[in-house]
């Protein structure tokens, strides 16, 4: 199964820095194992543009679609056997400590 | 036909678990398992119980599932594949069902509801009633949980890391035992929790916390007929009529504890409950078990109960000394414990004042009335 992993900030990060794993190691391990299909860091939320079309008119808003304290700062597409494997991969990511991760299955139709 | 009902009940989980593995369709599995039970209750009293009741039920449920799927135009190759997966005798899928229902990616409420519905076979209406929600709400909750299992890719298997996941399963069983009430205010699913703990203990013979939890359930449940007075108000343990306790359940629990190593909090709690199960409470032993429990589970309520036990085992001064270091327990309960200790230490006026303050700190009801009686 493929999962989209949203990488998000959090207002209460892990306080013990020594526990946080290294991102380079995480990427290398999961790329080698074929579990990370792709992924990237995203530009700042201030660089976001929200697009809607209503009544035939293109409406643009400066900023992300949800104004929250937590912002999405990156993503990865994972290829895992099931949710348990995806959870294990996510739990080894540094942003599981310094932020939060959301796993969403890609719908395969 | 009690034996029919018993044999049928034992088979329900096994059938549902296997049908889920083979068809991947939870609702179909529950319906077909239920249909097979209904057929048995209708036919067995008339034709006699078959030699292999479990096999009979599994066959009826399987045929029913194949019928339903054929009518839903599922391809013949898929149906043949399914038939293959049943032969010769299906493996026991109950553990994987339990671990899937209790998966931590589901909400706690969903885990409890799904375990009751699919593992214990409790009808949705019954679960809804006990949790004070409408049947439609409970149906939605169950449907949402089943969809999440399918859509999010929650695997249907026993996890490789049992040590990490078993406590979660036991916590669900404990919630299922304590949460949800019937019309008398008694736990609605205590019998189901006991049955599931018994089943789990058979399926996981090398995990001592499982039989320990079963023993804890049996001890707590053994007092069900003594817990309330005629008006339905709760009676504290020390005032209960002990002749109303279920001696068979207590004996079973004591026997289980005698052969189960103490490896976690459930075993310790069960040993504490067993200290209360004789003709008189063994407070010395209870105090020692509370020392152990406070080491593995240092919560304010445990610390408070530890002070109570020491107060009875070694005198009010010992209890008051421990009470002084308890932080964050519910205020009414704290005050009531201190009041009881001071009363027994001979400080009548101080105790009376504390009972009054304790009564004011708990909600209006039987508990407050009991405290005011002691002012």
Interface residues (C-beta under 8 A of the other chain):
Chain A: X1 X3 X80 X81 X82 X83 X84 X86 X87 X103 X105 X107
Chain B: X103 X105 X151 X152 X153 X154 X155 X159
